[in-house]
Amino acid sequence: MDPERSKNWNIASRAVHAGERPARPEFTPVVTPIYPGSAYLYEDIEVMDTALAGAEGRYVYTRYGNPTTSALEAAICELEGTRAAVAFSSGMSALHAAIMTSVTPGAAIVASQDLYGATSSMLSGFMREWGCIVETVDTLDLAAVAEAVARLEPALIICEVISNPLMRVSDIPAIVDIARTVRATVLVDATFSPLLYQPAADGVQLVVHSLTKYIGGHGDVTGGVVATTALRRQKLSEFAKMGGAILGPFESWLALRGFKTLPLRMRRQCDNAAIVAAALAQHPCISHVNYPGLPSHPSHATARKLFADRGYGGMISFDIRDGGREQAFAFLEALKLVVPATSLGDVYSLSLYPAMSSHRSLSADERAAIGIGEGLLRVSVGIEDPHDIIADIDQALHVATRSG
């Protein structure tokens, strides 16, 4: 506040403005500041006019852009090797924006058959109601993908690097090659695989992450982001601006803070998951373990090709032997170290029952058709001691199998 301007103001006016809008500092803070302001001031109104017109690096209203969020988006560009990134208020809002800016009513979409449940529901519900033709395909069957793409000539192909919850790994470079035959856009959800693989390097135009998961990493932020080309940035930014599903500055700062330790956490989670998966594969109460690091997994060769020596992710799922809903509930209730919560990628290990949570929107028959049985449980392996994780899962399994 300018003392000369305010010296004749009443205390009621000075109290409102005191301490606000200080001169621009000459120092640079070590950590990116949180800019909570909803609007930004320019002494030169001509400059404000350029900001309202969308000038790069100028801010006028937080729904149009925010400096803290811009810092996060720049970090995501470093992660994915893209020219642009646009943040959203959740992973699903990021996915919605990526889809809606890539298709028009009547367009065809080819989607992986085992996407995250909410993604499948969006495609089969809202997108079909909007007039799109949606066909699902097993993306591990490249011949089936090629046939569907040749027949439908889709505007968009959607898949996940590591699928939820069966941990199937799609051959992204091969899918991109198929997409090029009809100039289809490829959208990849890479939430399960940050740092393990960069889809954009193989020609993927839209890479989506739920910031809530590995990038945030501490269970204290909800957000999403689309890493993309410079050409697509404007349309995505306009969608965020008009739809209003923006990421707030506090959430952006939390996600940016989490990003700084992502390489350390991801390495530990991958190492831990490999140890836990190997132990569970020998457990008498488990009939099957889904983890791409196991040689028995159908995607093991593809995972090795895409991930090299960077690890196989921190996600595991398994079927309780002869188990169903009753045993799954008993397992979750018996956990002591592993947290029974509907998220993943946090520093602490988490477990959920897909039939109750991530794939609740699908019927039992729909889940069974894509391999999600009534006794399937998912574990997001955290950074705790792996032997403590194994011991907790072991005791919970014994409680669960006694419950029948």
C-alpha positions as CSV (number, residue, x, y, z in Angstrom):
1,M,0.0,0.0,0.0
2,D,1.4,3.4,-1.0
3,P,1.6,5.6,2.2
4,E,1.2,8.8,0.3
5,R,-2.0,7.5,-1.4
6,S,-3.5,6.3,1.9
7,K,-2.5,8.9,4.4
8,N,-5.9,10.6,4.3
9,W,-7.9,7.4,4.5
10,N,-10.0,6.4,7.4
11,I,-8.7,3.4,9.4
12,A,-11.6,1.2,8.0
13,S,-10.1,1.8,4.5
14,R,-6.5,1.4,5.6
15,A,-7.2,-1.9,7.4
16,V,-8.5,-3.3,4.1
17,H,-5.5,-2.3,2.0
18,A,-2.6,-2.3,4.5
19,G,0.1,-4.7,3.6
20,E,-1.3,-5.5,0.2
21,R,0.3,-5.1,-3.2
22,P,3.9,-4.4,-2.1
23,A,6.6,-3.4,-4.6
24,R,8.0,-6.3,-6.6
25,P,10.9,-7.7,-4.5
26,E,14.5,-7.8,-5.8
27,F,15.1,-11.3,-4.3
28,T,14.0,-14.7,-5.6
29,P,12.6,-17.2,-3.1
30,V,14.1,-20.6,-3.1
31,V,10.7,-22.3,-3.2
32,T,8.0,-21.3,-5.7
33,P,5.5,-19.1,-3.8
34,I,1.8,-19.8,-3.5
35,Y,-0.1,-17.0,-5.3
36,P,-3.6,-17.2,-3.8
37,G,-4.9,-14.0,-5.5
38,S,-7.9,-14.5,-7.7
39,A,-7.1,-11.3,-9.7
40,Y,-3.9,-9.5,-10.7
41,L,-3.1,-5.8,-10.9
42,Y,-1.3,-3.9,-13.7
43,E,-0.4,-0.2,-13.4
44,D,-0.5,0.0,-17.2
45,I,-4.0,-0.9,-18.3
46,E,-2.7,-1.6,-21.8
47,V,-0.6,-4.4,-20.3
48,M,-3.7,-5.7,-18.5
49,D,-5.5,-5.7,-21.9
50,T,-2.8,-8.0,-23.3
51,A,-3.1,-10.2,-20.2
52,L,-6.8,-10.6,-20.8
53,A,-6.1,-11.4,-24.4
54,G,-4.0,-14.4,-23.3
55,A,-0.4,-13.0,-23.5
56,E,2.1,-15.6,-22.4
57,G,3.4,-15.2,-18.8
58,R,0.8,-12.5,-17.9
59,Y,-1.9,-13.2,-15.4
60,V,-5.2,-11.4,-14.8
61,Y,-7.6,-13.9,-13.2
62,T,-6.8,-17.3,-11.7
63,R,-9.4,-19.1,-13.7
64,Y,-7.4,-18.0,-16.8
65,G,-4.0,-18.9,-15.2
66,N,-2.0,-18.8,-12.0
67,P,1.8,-18.4,-11.5
68,T,2.0,-21.3,-9.0
69,T,0.0,-23.6,-11.3
70,S,2.2,-22.5,-14.2
71,A,5.3,-23.6,-12.2
72,L,3.7,-27.1,-11.7
73,E,2.8,-27.3,-15.4
74,A,6.5,-26.5,-16.3
75,A,7.6,-29.4,-14.0
76,I,5.2,-31.8,-15.7
77,C,6.7,-30.8,-19.1
78,E,10.1,-31.9,-17.7
79,L,8.6,-35.2,-16.5
80,E,6.9,-36.1,-19.8
81,G,9.2,-34.3,-22.2
82,T,6.4,-32.3,-23.7
83,R,6.1,-28.7,-24.8
84,A,3.0,-28.0,-22.8
85,A,0.9,-29.1,-19.9
86,V,-2.4,-28.0,-18.5
87,A,-3.5,-28.7,-14.9
88,F,-7.0,-29.5,-13.8
89,S,-8.9,-29.9,-10.5
90,S,-8.9,-33.8,-10.6
91,G,-7.6,-36.6,-12.8
92,M,-11.1,-37.2,-14.1
93,S,-11.5,-33.5,-15.1
94,A,-8.1,-33.7,-16.9
95,L,-9.2,-36.9,-18.7
96,H,-12.6,-35.3,-19.6
97,A,-10.9,-32.3,-21.1
98,A,-8.4,-34.4,-23.1
99,I,-11.3,-36.4,-24.6
100,M,-13.6,-33.5,-25.2
101,T,-11.0,-31.5,-27.0
102,S,-10.1,-34.4,-29.3
103,V,-13.5,-35.5,-30.6
104,T,-16.8,-34.1,-32.0
105,P,-20.3,-35.6,-31.8
106,G,-20.4,-38.6,-34.1
107,A,-16.7,-39.4,-33.9
108,A,-15.5,-42.9,-33.0
109,I,-13.4,-43.7,-30.0
110,V,-11.4,-47.0,-29.6
111,A,-10.7,-47.6,-25.9
112,S,-8.9,-50.3,-23.9
113,Q,-11.3,-52.8,-22.4
114,D,-9.7,-52.6,-18.9
115,L,-9.5,-48.9,-18.2
116,Y,-10.1,-47.3,-14.8
117,G,-13.8,-47.9,-14.0
118,A,-14.8,-44.2,-14.0
119,T,-13.1,-43.7,-17.4
120,S,-15.1,-46.7,-18.8
121,S,-18.3,-45.2,-17.3
122,M,-17.6,-41.8,-18.8
123,L,-17.1,-43.4,-22.3
124,S,-20.0,-45.7,-22.2
125,G,-22.3,-43.2,-20.6
126,F,-21.6,-39.5,-21.3
127,M,-19.6,-39.9,-24.5
128,R,-22.1,-42.2,-26.1
129,E,-24.9,-39.8,-25.1
130,W,-22.9,-37.0,-26.7
131,G,-23.1,-39.0,-29.9
132,C,-19.7,-40.7,-30.0
133,I,-19.3,-44.3,-31.2
134,V,-17.3,-46.1,-28.4
135,E,-15.8,-49.5,-29.0
136,T,-13.6,-51.3,-26.4
137,V,-10.8,-53.7,-27.4
138,D,-8.1,-55.7,-25.7
139,T,-5.1,-53.5,-26.3
140,L,-2.7,-56.4,-25.7
141,D,-4.2,-57.9,-28.9
142,L,-2.6,-55.6,-31.5
143,A,-4.4,-57.4,-34.3
144,A,-7.8,-56.6,-32.7
145,V,-6.7,-52.9,-32.2
146,A,-5.6,-52.7,-35.9
147,E,-8.9,-54.2,-37.0
148,A,-11.0,-51.8,-34.9
149,V,-9.0,-48.8,-36.0
150,A,-9.2,-49.7,-39.7
151,R,-13.0,-50.3,-39.5
152,L,-14.0,-47.3,-37.4
153,E,-11.3,-44.8,-38.4
154,P,-11.5,-43.3,-34.8
155,A,-10.7,-39.8,-33.9
156,L,-9.2,-41.0,-30.6
157,I,-7.6,-44.1,-29.1
158,I,-7.5,-44.4,-25.3
159,C,-5.4,-46.7,-23.2
160,E,-3.3,-46.9,-20.0
161,V,0.4,-47.7,-19.7
162,I,-0.3,-50.0,-16.8
163,S,-3.9,-50.9,-16.5
164,N,-6.1,-50.6,-13.4
165,P,-6.3,-53.1,-11.6
166,L,-4.8,-56.0,-13.6
167,M,-1.5,-54.3,-14.3
168,R,-1.6,-55.1,-18.0
169,V,1.0,-53.1,-20.0
170,S,0.0,-51.9,-23.4
171,D,2.6,-51.7,-26.2
172,I,2.2,-47.9,-26.7
173,P,4.7,-47.5,-29.6
174,A,2.8,-50.2,-31.6
175,I,-0.6,-48.6,-30.8
176,V,0.8,-45.2,-32.0
177,D,1.9,-46.8,-35.2
178,I,-1.6,-48.2,-35.7
179,A,-3.2,-44.8,-34.9
180,R,-1.0,-43.1,-37.6
181,T,-2.7,-45.2,-40.3
182,V,-5.9,-43.2,-39.8
183,R,-4.3,-40.1,-38.1
184,A,-6.0,-40.8,-34.8
185,T,-5.1,-39.0,-31.7
186,V,-3.7,-41.2,-28.9
187,L,-4.5,-40.5,-25.2
188,V,-2.6,-42.4,-22.6
189,D,-3.3,-42.5,-18.9
190,A,0.1,-42.7,-17.3
191,T,-0.9,-42.3,-13.7
192,F,0.6,-45.7,-12.7
193,S,3.9,-45.2,-14.4
194,P,5.5,-41.8,-13.9
195,L,9.2,-41.9,-14.6
196,L,9.0,-45.4,-15.9
197,Y,8.1,-44.5,-19.4
198,Q,7.4,-41.3,-21.4
199,P,4.6,-41.9,-23.9
200,A,5.1,-38.6,-25.7
201,A,8.6,-39.7,-26.8
202,D,6.8,-42.4,-28.9
203,G,4.3,-40.0,-30.4
204,V,1.5,-39.9,-27.9
205,Q,-0.3,-36.5,-28.1
206,L,-2.1,-36.5,-24.8
207,V,-0.6,-37.9,-21.6
208,V,-2.9,-37.8,-18.5
209,H,-1.9,-38.1,-14.9
210,S,-3.9,-38.0,-11.7
211,L,-1.8,-35.6,-9.6
212,T,-3.6,-37.1,-6.6
213,K,-1.5,-40.3,-6.9
214,Y,2.3,-40.7,-7.4
215,I,3.1,-37.1,-8.3
216,G,1.4,-35.6,-5.2
217,G,2.4,-38.7,-3.3
218,H,1.3,-37.8,0.2
219,G,-2.5,-38.2,0.2
220,D,-3.1,-34.5,0.7
221,V,-4.0,-33.1,-2.8
222,T,-6.5,-33.8,-5.5
223,G,-5.7,-32.8,-9.1
224,G,-5.0,-33.8,-12.7
225,V,-2.9,-32.8,-15.6
226,V,-2.6,-33.3,-19.4
227,A,0.9,-33.2,-20.9
228,T,0.6,-32.4,-24.5
229,T,1.9,-30.6,-27.6
230,A,2.1,-26.8,-27.9
231,L,-0.6,-26.9,-30.6
232,R,-3.1,-28.6,-28.3
233,R,-2.4,-26.4,-25.2
234,Q,-4.6,-23.5,-26.3
235,K,-7.7,-25.7,-26.7
236,L,-7.1,-27.5,-23.4
237,S,-6.5,-24.1,-21.6
238,E,-9.7,-22.7,-23.1
239,F,-11.6,-25.8,-21.9
240,A,-10.2,-25.3,-18.4
241,K,-11.0,-21.6,-18.6
242,M,-14.6,-22.1,-19.8
243,G,-15.4,-25.2,-17.8
244,G,-13.8,-23.9,-14.6
245,A,-12.2,-27.2,-13.5
246,I,-9.0,-25.5,-12.7
247,L,-6.4,-26.5,-10.1
248,G,-6.2,-24.0,-7.2
249,P,-2.8,-22.5,-6.2
250,F,-2.6,-24.3,-2.9
251,E,-3.2,-27.7,-4.6
252,S,-0.7,-26.7,-7.3
253,W,1.9,-26.0,-4.7
254,L,1.3,-29.3,-2.9
255,A,1.6,-31.2,-6.1
256,L,4.8,-29.3,-7.0
257,R,6.3,-30.1,-3.6
258,G,5.4,-33.8,-4.0
259,F,7.0,-33.8,-7.5
260,K,10.4,-33.0,-6.0
261,T,10.7,-36.3,-4.3
262,L,8.9,-38.4,-7.0
263,P,12.2,-40.1,-8.2
264,L,13.1,-41.1,-4.7
265,R,9.7,-42.4,-3.8
266,M,9.1,-44.2,-7.1
267,R,12.4,-46.1,-6.9
268,R,11.6,-47.2,-3.4
269,Q,8.0,-48.2,-4.3
270,C,9.1,-50.2,-7.4
271,D,11.8,-52.0,-5.3
272,N,9.3,-52.7,-2.5
273,A,6.6,-53.9,-4.9
274,A,9.0,-56.4,-6.5
275,I,9.7,-57.9,-3.1
276,V,6.1,-57.9,-2.0
277,A,4.9,-59.4,-5.4
278,A,7.5,-62.2,-5.2
279,A,6.3,-63.1,-1.7
280,L,2.6,-63.0,-2.5
281,A,3.1,-65.2,-5.6
282,Q,4.1,-68.0,-3.2
283,H,1.4,-67.4,-0.6
284,P,-1.0,-70.3,-0.1
285,C,-4.1,-68.0,0.4
286,I,-3.6,-66.3,-3.0
287,S,-4.5,-68.0,-6.3
288,H,-3.0,-65.3,-8.7
289,V,-0.8,-62.2,-8.5
290,N,-0.9,-59.4,-11.1
291,Y,2.4,-57.6,-11.3
292,P,4.3,-56.9,-14.6
293,G,7.6,-57.5,-12.9
294,L,6.8,-61.2,-12.5
295,P,7.9,-63.4,-15.5
296,S,4.5,-65.1,-15.3
297,H,2.6,-61.9,-16.0
298,P,1.3,-61.7,-19.7
299,S,2.8,-58.2,-20.1
300,H,6.2,-58.9,-18.6
301,A,8.0,-58.7,-22.0
302,T,6.3,-55.5,-23.0
303,A,7.0,-54.0,-19.6
304,R,10.7,-54.8,-19.9
305,K,10.7,-53.2,-23.4
306,L,9.1,-50.0,-22.2
307,F,10.5,-49.6,-18.7
308,A,14.0,-51.1,-19.1
309,D,15.7,-51.0,-15.7
310,R,13.5,-48.3,-14.2
311,G,11.2,-50.8,-12.4
312,Y,7.8,-52.2,-12.9
313,G,5.7,-49.8,-10.8
314,G,4.4,-49.9,-7.3
315,M,1.0,-51.5,-8.0
316,I,0.0,-55.1,-7.3
317,S,-3.3,-56.9,-7.4
318,F,-4.2,-60.5,-6.4
319,D,-7.0,-62.9,-6.0
320,I,-7.8,-64.5,-2.7
321,R,-8.0,-68.2,-3.2
322,D,-11.7,-69.2,-3.4
323,G,-12.5,-65.7,-2.2
324,G,-15.4,-63.3,-2.7
325,R,-16.9,-60.2,-1.2
326,E,-16.9,-61.5,2.4
327,Q,-13.2,-62.5,2.3
328,A,-12.3,-59.2,0.6
329,F,-14.0,-57.2,3.3
330,A,-12.5,-59.3,6.1
331,F,-9.0,-58.7,4.5
332,L,-9.4,-55.0,4.5
333,E,-10.8,-54.9,8.0
334,A,-7.8,-56.9,9.3
335,L,-5.1,-54.7,7.9
336,K,-3.0,-52.8,10.5
337,L,-0.1,-51.2,8.5
338,V,-1.6,-51.1,5.0
339,V,-4.4,-48.5,4.8
340,P,-7.7,-49.6,3.3
341,A,-8.4,-46.5,1.3
342,T,-9.5,-45.7,-2.3
343,S,-6.3,-44.1,-3.7
344,L,-2.8,-45.1,-4.6
345,G,0.7,-43.8,-5.1
346,D,1.1,-42.4,-1.5
347,V,4.1,-42.8,0.8
348,Y,2.0,-45.3,2.8
349,S,0.7,-48.6,1.4
350,L,-2.9,-48.6,0.5
351,S,-5.4,-51.4,-0.4
352,L,-8.8,-51.4,-2.0
353,Y,-11.4,-53.8,-3.3
354,P,-12.1,-52.8,-7.0
355,A,-15.6,-54.3,-7.0
356,M,-16.5,-51.8,-4.2
357,S,-14.5,-48.8,-5.3
358,S,-12.6,-48.2,-8.6
359,H,-14.8,-50.5,-10.7
360,R,-18.0,-50.2,-8.6
361,S,-19.8,-48.5,-11.6
362,L,-19.4,-51.8,-13.6
363,S,-21.8,-54.7,-13.1
364,A,-20.4,-58.0,-11.8
365,D,-20.7,-59.5,-15.3
366,E,-18.9,-56.5,-16.9
367,R,-16.1,-56.9,-14.3
368,A,-15.8,-60.6,-14.9
369,A,-15.6,-60.0,-18.6
370,I,-12.4,-58.1,-18.2
371,G,-10.9,-60.4,-15.5
372,I,-11.9,-58.6,-12.3
373,G,-13.1,-61.4,-10.0
374,E,-15.1,-61.0,-6.8
375,G,-12.0,-61.9,-4.8
376,L,-9.6,-59.4,-6.4
377,L,-7.8,-56.9,-4.2
378,R,-5.4,-54.1,-5.2
379,V,-2.4,-52.9,-3.2
380,S,-0.5,-49.7,-3.8
381,V,2.9,-50.4,-2.2
382,G,4.3,-47.6,-0.2
383,I,7.8,-46.7,1.1
384,E,7.6,-48.6,4.4
385,D,9.9,-51.6,5.1
386,P,8.7,-54.3,2.6
387,H,8.9,-57.0,5.2
388,D,6.4,-55.2,7.4
389,I,4.1,-54.8,4.4
390,I,4.3,-58.5,3.6
391,A,3.7,-59.4,7.3
392,D,0.6,-57.3,7.4
393,I,-0.9,-58.7,4.2
394,D,-0.1,-62.2,5.4
395,Q,-1.9,-61.8,8.7
396,A,-4.9,-60.2,7.0
397,L,-5.1,-63.0,4.4
398,H,-5.2,-65.6,7.2
399,V,-8.0,-63.7,8.9
400,A,-9.9,-63.4,5.6
401,T,-9.6,-67.0,4.6
402,R,-10.8,-68.1,8.1
403,S,-13.9,-65.9,7.6
404,G,-15.4,-68.3,5.1
